[in-house]
Amino acid sequence: MPSMVDLYPFTRRSFLGGIAASVTLVALHPYAARAAANQAHLRLMETTDIHVNVMPYDYYADKPNDTMGLARTASLIDSIRAEAGNSMLIDNGDFLQGNPMGDYMAYQKGMKPGDVHPVIKAMNALGYDCGTLGNHEFNYGLEFMFNTLAGAQFPFVCSNLTKGQLAADPKQDPLYFKPYHIIEKQIRDGSGATSPIKVGFIGFVPPQIMLWDAKNLDGKAQTRDILQAARAWVPQMKEDGADIVIALSHSGIDGHGESEGMENASLYLAGVEGIDAIFTGHQHLVFPGPKDFDDVPGADAVKGTLLGKPAVMAGFWGSHMGLIDLLLEKDGSSWKIVDFTCEARPIYHRDDKRKVVADTADKPEVVASIAAEHQATLDYVRTPVGKSSAPLYSYFALVADDPSVQIVSLAQTWYIEQMLKDGPHKDMPVLSAAAPFKAGGRGGADYFTDVPAGDIAIKNVADLYLYPNTIQAVAITGEQVKNWLEMSAGIFNTIAPDAKDAPLINTDFPSYNFDVIDGVTYQIDLTKPPRFDKDGKAVNPNSSRIVNLQFAGKAIDPGQTFVVATNNYRAGGGGKFPEIGADKVVFVGPDTNRDIVVRYIVDQGTINPSADGNWSLAPIPGASVVFETGPRARDYLKDFKAAKIEEAGDGADGFARFRLTL
């Protein structure tokens, strides 16, 4: 028998013409090599959270990027298919929105019946077997989504999205999609003979789409709890003859206990009897793999199991391809899983100098399939709309008032003041809430806004405001303004008065929930524990991190009413900010926040995006903290005066570390 080393595929690095290349030597997977006459190897592959990133190209920076692109993942898919005779490919959702190509298709070109969306063209070229929906499929409305999906040459499944009211029995729900799809596939066993297997795929979308995309879904759809849907439909799949059941769960991994309507339900989905394997997504993380899920009870981040069942989460933007290898054994007339391995295989790595090195090349068929749309997107994003007298960057957005957030707040305030000037709220002061969307974190060391002074194009505005949110405004009291800021301040760790180089940022807190409210001034006292956790629960209800909160130079009146400009996500309750929800909304606009920024820049001609310093971290004499940001932050450090920051070496995964003296 050959050794395991001989059987596993491996990659050998070589240099061709001075360019690093990866030569994949294809060999049989151990399951295929050792399968007995009644056994077979089945390889299941996943892409997830592509977000229209078909090309390895960053449209915001207008340059190639080797960390992304379905065209690169496609080459992995080809090589992995070649390693196994029996394989299937699925997509786990969030493919329709997320970069300027998605916006170009939605807002400029449009999707008429019969058109084929570029991301669907790419998927068709790769031969997907099945797909499910993510929450971002709904961002452009149901008609756009259905017109897009009509071009797919493979089915989509979703078991918890209904056309209206929920039925008493989940199996009676009026669904938009088939809840599951069973594919009968001929597979070759260890003897070389072929026989059929029925593989069932069931799909799930986060129930929170009814909150996040209320403007597109109110009165048109409803969602059911993921686990309720699974417990209803999986037994039916088995009755319909599915030998194995695969969950396509656009839902992450959360080990804090099962609750109805939970957003990240994949761990508990694994506990549903009859489900054999789970593909997860939504969180833009990697499983199995180091660090992301090490502390989740029931999740084995080394083996790749949730409650003992095989599971994979394949990163985002095509960064990884999820892989579950199953060794199947025939049990009478059906098949069962007797062994498995799980892997999230990357498309790039960082060398010893932390430089990104591509591990795969583009698949020419995928690149060719969207060449016209790629060029049209480039033309679209390069259209200038105005000028900036200073650079816009977000490298320090989590530690000091920031120009990239400032310009969004200025635009929102400008717009809402015009909209409310003749209405019942005309005499209320207008504040504006905005957050840094590109601030590193899970997006990586290059995931920052960086726009030089000079012409501002649409690509730059899209870089400032990533999402197609629409403008809304809420009316709240001064006390609620303070609680809003207390929630935002949860992004910081608690810092001891004598701390030396303590980690500043709570990496579990997403930067898009770090709202800065413009129009008031305040400081954040990090010696106090956070009042709220990242889910809006009051964990330290008597703590007060927000100090010196003032409006118009005076302590804010807790009872005064303010109008706060924000987006539909936050105004509808997204992020679980205390007391912020649909009942507080006083204005719903038809315009996207991004378009409002464009209009503001056009109106101003030339903008001066300097931050006004309306917030800061309260001094802690003698204390210092460290944080990680993009290495290009060094280029701006000499001109940065908002805080005492100095370099502190290299961080992990290509980041740079800085020290902040408090």
SELUM-17351 format. One record per residue (C-alpha): x, y, z. Coordinates in steps of 0.25 Angstrom, whole numbers, plus 2048, in hexadecimal, padded with zeros to 3 digits. Example, Ala and Ser with C-alpha at 12.3 -4.5 7.8 and 13.67 -1.06 7.14 Angstrom:
<sites>
8317EE81F/8377FC81D/
</sites>
This chain:
<sites>
800800800/80580E7FD/807817809/7FE82280D/80882D808/8078267FA/7F88277FA/7F58357FE/7F68407F4/80184A7F7/8068577F1/81485A7ED/8198687EC/82286B7E0/8278787D9/82387A7CA/82A8867C4/82C88C7D2/81D88B7D5/8188827E1/80F8777DC/80886B7E2/80985E7DB/7FE8557E1/8028467DF/7F583E7DF/7F48317E6/7E88297EB/7E282D7F8/7E4822803/7D581F803/7D581C7F4/7E18147F5/7DD80B800/7CE80A7FD/7C97FB7FE/7BF7F67F4/7B47FB7FC/7BA8087FF/7BB8157F7/7C28237F9/7B982F7F7/7BF83D7F7/7B68497FA/7BC8577F7/7B68647FC/7B88737F8/7B187D801/7B088C803/7B688F7F5/7AF89D7F5/7B089F7E6/7C089D7E7/7C18957DB/7CE89C7D7/7DB89C7DF/7D98AC7DF/7D68B67E9/7CD8C07E2/7CE8CA7EE/7DD8CA7ED/7DD8C87DE/7E88BE7DD/7E98AF7DD/7E88A77EB/7ED8997EC/7E58967F9/7D78967F2/7D08917E6/7C78867E2/7D08857D5/7DB8817DE/7D38777E7/7CE8717DA/7DC86C7D7/7DC8657E5/7CF85F7E1/7D58597D5/7E08537DC/7D884E7E7/7CE8477DD/7DA8417D7/7DE83A7E4/7D18337E5/7C882C7DB/7BB82F7E3/7B983E7E6/7AE8497E8/7AF8587E9/7A68617F1/7A58707F4/7A0874802/79B8827FF/79F8917FF/7A38927F1/79B89D7EB/79F8AA7F3/7AC8AF7F9/7B58B67EE/7B38C07E3/7B08B67D9/7A48B27E1/7A08C17E2/7A28C37D3/7998B77CF/78E8BC7D9/78E8CB7D7/7948CD7C9/7928C17C0/7868BB7C7/7818AC7C6/7768AA7BC/77089C7BA/7798947B1/78689C7B6/7918937BC/79889A7C8/7A78997C7/7A88917D5/79E8877CF/7A68867C2/7B28837CA/7AB8787D2/7A58727C6/7B38717C0/7B78697CC/7AB8607CC/7A58617DA/79C8567DF/79485F7E9/79386C7F0/78C8737FB/7898827FF/79188B808/78B89880E/7928A1804/78A89B7F9/77E8A37FD/7868B17FD/7818B57EF/7738B07F1/76B8A37ED/7698A67DE/7788A87DC/77B89C7E4/7718937DC/7768987CF/7848957D3/7818877D8/7798847CB/7878837C3/78D8787CC/78E86B7C6/78D8647D4/7828657DF/78186D7EB/77B8687F8/776870804/76D86980F/76A875818/76688180E/75788280C/74E88A804/74688F810/74188A81D/74787E823/73E872824/73C86A830/74385E82A/751863824/74E859818/742861814/74A86E813/748875806/756875802/75D87D7F7/7678727F4/7678637F5/76B860803/7758557FF/77A84E7F2/77E83F7F1/78883C7E6/78A82D7E2/79882C7DE/7A08207D8/7AC81D7E0/7B88147DE/7BB80B7EA/7C88047ED/7C67F97E3/7C48027D8/7B57FF7D7/7AB80B7D7/79E80C7DF/7958177E2/79581F7EF/78A82A7F3/7908367F9/7878407FF/78A84F800/78185880A/78486780B/782872816/783881816/78488A822/77688D828/77C89B82A/77A89F81B/76C8A481F/7738AE828/77F8B181F/7778B2812/7698B6817/7688C180C/7688B5802/7618AA80A/7568B1812/7498AB80E/7508A2804/75789880C/759891819/76488981F/76387D828/76D878833/77887082D/777865836/768864835/769863826/774858827/76D850831/760850828/76784D81A/77384481D/76A838821/76283B814/76F83A80C/77282D812/76482880F/76782D800/773824800/77F82D803/78B824807/79282F80D/78D83D810/79684A80E/792857815/79686380D/79586D819/79887C816/79987D825/7A587E82E/7AA87683A/7A687B848/7A7873854/7A087C85E/79387385F/788870855/77D87B854/77187D84B/77588583F/783885841/78C88B836/798881837/791873839/79B86A832/7A086383F/79285F844/78E85C835/799851836/79084B842/784849839/78283A837/784836828/78E841824/79B83B820/7A484681D/7A385681D/7A9861814/7A986E81C/7AC87C819/7A788B81C/7B188E826/7BD88F81C/7C6886824/7CD879822/7C986B828/7D086282A/7DC86B82D/7E4872838/7DE87C842/7D088083C/7C8875844/7D286F84E/7C987285A/7BC86E854/7B786285C/7B3857852/7BB85C847/7C8855844/7D085F83C/7DB855839/7D384A834/7C885282E/7BC84D835/7B085383C/7AA84A846/7B283F840/7AD841831/7B6846826/7B5855824/7BC86081C/7BC86F81A/7C487480E/7C8882812/7C288D808/7C48947FB/7CA8877F5/7D68867FF/7D3878802/7CC86C7FD/7C5863807/7C7854805/7C184880C/7C683A808/7BC82F80B/7BF82080C/7B281A809/7AE80B80B/7A2804805/7997FF80F/78F7F6808/7897FF7FD/78D80D804/79A814807/7A0818815/7AC821819/7B7818820/7C2823820/7C583181B/7CF83C81B/7CC84B81A/7D5857815/7D4865811/7DE866806/7E4875803/7E787B7F6/7F38837FB/7FD883806/80788D80C/81688B80B/82088D816/82089C812/81189C814/80E89F806/8028987FF/80688D7F6/7FB8877EC/7FA8787ED/7F08777E1/7EF87E7D4/7E28837CD/7D98797C6/7D987F7B8/7CA87A7B5/7C58827C1/7CD88F7BE/7C888E7B0/7B988C7B4/7B989A7BB/7C38A27B3/7B98AC7AE/7B38AE7BC/7C18B07C2/7C48BB7B8/7B78C27BA/7B98C17C9/7C78C87C7/7C18D37BF/7B68D57C9/7BF8D67D5/7C98DF7CF/7BE8EA7CC/7C28F67D4/7B88FE7DC/7C19097E3/7CE90B7EA/7D390A7F8/7DE9147FE/7E3909807/7E58FA808/7DA8F180D/7DE8E5815/7D98DC820/7E68D7826/7E38DE833/7D48DE833/7D38D583F/7DC8DD848/7D98EC844/7CF8F483D/7D18F182E/7CF8F8821/7C98EC819/7BE8EC824/7BD8FB825/7B98FD816/7AE8F2817/7A88FA823/7A990781C/7A2902810/7978FB818/795908821/794911814/78A90880E/78190681A/78191581E/77B917810/77190C811/76C91181E/76C92081D/75D92181A/758916822/754914831/762911835/76891D82F/76C92483C/773917842/782917841/78890D837/79390383B/7998F9832/79E8EB835/7A88E482C/7B28D882E/7BF8D4827/7BC8C981E/7CA8C681A/7D28C5826/7DB8B8824/7D68AD82D/7D18A1826/7D28A8819/7E28A881A/7ED8B181B/7E98B880D/7DB8BA811/7DB8C9814/7D68D580C/7E28DD806/7DE8E87FC/7E98F27F9/7E69017F7/7E19057EA/7D69007E1/7CB8F77E8/7C58ED7DF/7B98E47E2/7C38D87E6/7C88E17F1/7BA8E47F6/7B68D57F6/7C38D37FE/7BE8DD808/7B08D7809/7B08C8805/7A28C4807/7958C87FF/78E8CD80C/7848D880A/7838E4812/77A8E581F/7798EE82B/7748EB839/76F8F4844/7758F1852/7788F785F/7868FC864/7868F086D/7848E7861/78F8EE85A/7988EA866/7948DC866/7968DB857/7A58E0859/7A68D6865/7A38CB85C/7AD8D0852/7B88D185D/7B78C285E/7C18C0853/7CC8C485E/7D28BB868/7D28BF877/7DF8C687A/7E68C6888/7EB8D488C/7F98CE88C/7F88C687F/8048C5877/8028C1868/7F48BB86B/7EC8B685F/7E28C185C/7D88BB852/7CE8B0855/7D08A8849/7C28A284A/7BB8AF849/7B98B383A/7BE8C0836/7B18C382E/7AA8C483C/7B48CE841/7AB8DA83E/7B18E8840/7A68F3842/7A990083C/7A390D842/7A690A850/7B4909857/7B88FE861/7C38F6867/7C48E7869/7CA8E2877/7D08D5875/7D38D2883/7C48CF884/7BE8C287F/7B58C2873/7A68C5877/7A18BC86C/7A78AF865/7A78AE856/7998A8856/7938B585D/7928AE86B/7948B7877/79F8AF87D/7A48BB886/7988C3887/79E8CD890/7AA8CF889/7AC8DC881/7B88DD877/7B28E9870/7B78F5877/7B6904875/7AB90286B/7A7910866/79E91785C/7A0925857/7AB926862/7A292286E/79F915875/79590D86C/78790E872/7828FF874/774903870/77790C864/772906857/77C90484B/77B8FF83D/7868F6839/7898F382B/78D8E5829/78A8D981F/77F8CF81E/7878C4824/7898CC831/77C8D3832/7758C5830/77C8BF83C/7898BA835/7948B883F/78A8B784B/78D8C5850/7858C885C/7778CE859/77A8D184B/7708CB842/7658CD837/75C8D4842/7668DF843/7678E2834/7628F082F/7678F0821/7698E5816/7708EA80A/7718E47FC/7808E67FA/78B8DE7FE/7958E4808/7A08E27FD/7988EA7F3/7978F57FE/7A68F57FF/7A78F77F0/79D9027F0/7A49097FB/7B19087F4/7AB90D7E7/7A49197EF/7B191D7F6/7BA91B7EA/7C691A7F3/7C5914801/7CE91680D/7CD909814/7D590C820/7CF90682D/7CA910837/7CE908843/7C090784A/7C48FB851/7D18F5858/7D58EB862/7D68F1870/7E48F2875/7EA8E787E/7F78ED883/8028E3882/7FA8D987A/7FD8D486C/7F58CB863/7F98C4856/7F08C1849/7F28BC83B/7EF8C382E/7F48C3820/8038C581E/8008D1815/7FC8D8821/80A8DB823/8098E4817/8008ED81E/8058ED82C/80E8F982C/802902828/7F98FB832/7F690483E/7E98FF844/7F08F684E/7FE8F2853/8018E684A/80F8DF847/8138D283F/8148C6847/8198BB83D/8128B1835/8048AB838/7FF89E833/7FA89A825/8008A681E/7FB8B1828/8048BC82F/8038BE83E/8038CC844/8048D1852/7FA8DC857/7FE8E3864/7F18E786C/
</sites>
